[in-house]
């Protein structure tokens, strides 16, 4: 029986992303890790630090996808409202989580454990803690929704731990063929190859380097043999066109 691939969606929360002040690298990182795990990322949404918007997105995503991952809005400041919003999306109370409180008390001296920092210990009542080995303030999970901080280095460590515990799907296989030919030259024939082999996906990505340009053709799919066969077909086609193909 074919193993069904798990689906996921990512919600990036933060006004600073939408204003252009901060570059979102978290979704790119998560997508790469999900791909390696064999989990499909089907949608990425960036939303403001507004309670109703966050609740709306959480409510939509948790019913559409097997896994939902959020980033941002769980710090100590007034605009960190993700925890409260997730609680409301699940119809739960926001409560002082004993485990989170103990972690913060161990990490901070009494004078440093301010009311603002203690805010990070208030989680949805049925939340399960996600360990944060760097700044201690935990992420959490409610049902199929995983909530992470927005700081990239912290998220990356926490996300890797979480994803190792998840059920993925059949592994993706991927090969890349590069060429010095442009999409305008090869586009029609690559489209014909794609139509002939719809079991794989061929992505076409132009690149520009100093004094040169070309296209990277990324062939991916579930079936390793099929990916390799299509890669060979693409490579041979490019070679016949004198396109200087290389396989990665």
N, C-alpha and C positions, 0 to 999 in steps of 0.2 A: 504493500500500500504506500502510495506516495506521501511523503511527509509534507504537511501543509506549512507554507511559510508564514511566520508571524509578521504582523503588521505593526507599524508604530507611527506616531506623530510627535512633533516637537513644538513646544510653545516657548518662545523667548520673550521674557517680560522685562520691560524697562524703557522709560522715556528717553534715557540717554542713548539707546540704540536708534530710536526713531528720529532723534534730533541730529544724528550724525556725529555726536560727540564721542561715542564709543563704537568701535568696530566689533561686530558680532563674529567671534571665532568659535563659539561654543557649538553652534549648529553644525558647522563643518566638521569639527572633531567628533561629535556624536554620530553623524552620518557615516563617517569612515569606520568607526567602531561597530556600528550596526551592520554595515555591509560585510565586515569581516566575520561577524557572528552569524550572518545569514538571515538577519531580520530586515524586512523592507521598511524604509522610511518613506511614507507616502505623502507627507505634508509637513510644511514648516510655517508657523505663524509667528509674527512679531506683534506684540500688543503693548499698549500703554499701561502704566501703573494705575489702573482704574478698576475698582472692585467688580463692577457689573460686567466689564469687558472680560476680565479674567475668568469670572464664574461662567460666562457664556461659552468661552473657548474650552474650558475644562469639561463642562457638561457635554459639549459637542464631541470633543476628541475621545473622551473616555468610553463613549458608546460606539464610536467608529473604529477604534484601533485596539489591538491586543495590549499594547504598551503606550503610555504617554509619558514624555519627559519634559519637565519644565526647567527653566534656568532663570534665576534672578528673583529679587524681591523678598528674600528671607533674612535680611540683615536687621540691625537694630534701629534704623532710622524711621521717621514718620511715614515715608512713602514705601516702606517694605510691607506690603499687604498681601503677599502671595499666600502665606499660611492661613490667614483669615478667609481669604477668597476660596481656597481649596476646601476648607472646612464647610463653608456655605454651599459649595457645589455638591458636596456629598450629604448635606443635611445634618452635619455634625457640629457639636460645640467646639469652640477653641478653648483648650484647657491647659493648665500648667503640667507639662509632661515630667514626671519624676526623674526618669532616666536622663532627660536632657538637662534638667536642673542640676543634677549631681555632676554631670560632665562639666558644666559651666563653673560650678563651685570649686571643682578640683583644679580647673584651668586658671581661674582668676583669683587674685587676692581679694579679701573682703572689700577693700576700698575700690577695687577696679570693677567689681561686679555691680555695675550700675543698673538702674531700672531699665534703661534702654537695652543693655545687653541681656538682661533677664527676659526681655521680650522674645528673644530667640528660642526660649524654652517653651513657649506657648504654641501648641500644635493641635491639629484636629484630634478628637478624643480617641479615635481608633488608629492613629498613625503608628507606623513602625519606623524606628530610628534608622537612618543611613549614616554610618560612621564617617566622621570628618577628622582625619588624622593631622590636619594642618592647623586649622583655626578652632577646632573643637565644636563650634556651633553646628549642630547636625542638620543634614537633610532628612527627608522622611518619605515614606511611601504610604499611600492610602489606596487600597485595592490595586488597580492597574496604573495608577498615577505616581510617578517618581519625581520628587521635587528636589532640585539642586540649587546651590548658590550660583551667582553670576560670575564670580571671579574664576577665570579660565583655569589657572593652575590647580585650584582647589577642586573645581568640577571634574577635571580630567582624572584625578586620582580616584575620586569617589565613583565616577561613572564606570571606570574600568572594573572596580570591585563589584558593582551592581551587575554589569552586563555579563560577567563570568557566571553569575548564578541564574541567568535567564535561559529559558528554552528558546532556541533560535529556529533554524529551519535548515533545509538543504543548503550546503555551502555554495556561495557564488564563486564562479571562476572568471578571470578577467585577463585579457591580453591587449596590448596596444601596438598598433602599426603606425609609424610616422612616415610622412612623405613631404617632399618639397613642393608638390603640386597643390594647387588651390582647390577649394571646394567647388568653385565654378567649373573646373576641369573634370573633377572626378565625381561630382555630386550625383548625376543621373545614374551612373553605373553602380555606385555604392548603394543607391536606393533600390536598384534591381536585385542586388545581392541580399539586401535586407528583406525584401519581399519574398525571396526564395527561401530564406531561412528565418522564419518569424519566431522560432524557438529561442533565438538569441537576440540581443539588442546591440546595434551598432551606433555608437555616439560619435559625432563629428565635431572636433574642437580646433578651430584655427589657433595658431600660435605665432608670435612675432619675436624674433631675436635680432640682435645687431646685424644689419645688412642681409637679413634673410627672413623668410616666413614659410609657413607650411601648415599641415593639418595633422592632428593626432586622431586616429580612428580607434576608439575603445570598443572592444568586442567583449560582451559579458553575458553570462547565463548560468543555468543550473547544471548543464551537461558539459563536463570537461571535454569530452571527445568532440562534441559539436562546436564548442568554442574554438578548439584547436583547428578543426576542419575549416571553419569560416575564416579564421585568422590566416590560414594558408591560402585560401582563395583570394582574400583581400590583398595579401602580400604579393601573390603571383600577378594579380591584375595591375597593381601599382608598378611592379617590375617591368611588365610589358609596356607600360606607359613611360618608362624611363624616369620614374618618380623617386628613385633612390630610397626604397622602403627599408625601414629598420623595425625589428620586433622587440618589444619589451615585455 
